[in-house]
């Protein structure tokens, strides 16, 4: 009977290890997605900073420079309308 108990314990441990591996893979995917979002936002900010610097130096100005320079929003953009509504409701 001791042998059956060992197999049962081993199966439980193997199932737990498999579950933890799946969670680790999911968290890695989330991390990589968030990292890409941060890199995209950073790029947006650099672009915006360059446009503001150009405008303050008397170059092309903000008209057209900023609107034409901003790439699409990062993956978190779908949540922004909900956040904006929440902020407005608190005001």
N, C-alpha and C positions, 0 to 999 in steps of 0.2 A: 504494500500500500504506500510505502514511502516513495516509491518510484512514480506512481500516478500523481502524487502531490507535487513532486519536483517538476513534472511535465506541465501541470496546471500553472504553477508559479512561473515557469519559463514562458508559457503562452501569454500570461498576463503581462509580463515584462516586455515581451516582444511587441505586444499590441500597444503598450504605452510608449515604447521607443518609436514605433511607427507613427503614432499620433504626434509625438513631439517633433519628429522629422517633418511632418506635414505642416505643423504650425511654424516651424523655423523657416521653411520654404515660403510660406505665406507672408511672414514678417519680412523676409528678405525682399520679396516682391514689393511690398508696401514701402519699404525703405528706399528701394531704387526708384520707385515712382515719385516719392516725396523729394528725393535728391534731384531728379529731373525737373520737378516743379520749382525747386529753389534755384536751380541753375537758370531756368527760363525767366523767373522773376528778376534775378540778378541781371540778366541780359537786358530785360526791359528797363530796369533802373539805369544801367549804363547808357542805354540809348537815350532815355529821357534826360539824363544829366548832360550828355553831349549836346542835345538839342537846346537845352536851357543855356548852356555855356555859349553856344553859337549865337543865340538870341541876345544874350547880354553883351556879347562882343560886337553887336551891331550887324551881324551877318543876317542871313535869310529871315530871321525872326521866328516866332513860334507858329505863324500861320503856315500850315502845310508841312512844316518840318516834323512836328510831333505826331500829327495824325498819320502821316505817311510812314513814319519810322517805327510805329508800335506794331510788333507781331501779335498773333492771336494770344488769347489768355491761356494760362496753364490749366491743368486738369481740375483744379479746385474751383474754377469759375462757375460751374452750375450751382454751387452752394451760396454764391454771393447775393442773389436776389433774396434768399431767405434771411441771410444775415442782415441785409439792409432793412428789411421789413421789421426784423426784431429790434434793431437800433431805433428805427422810427417809432415803434410802439412804446419804447422806454422813454422817449423824449416828451 
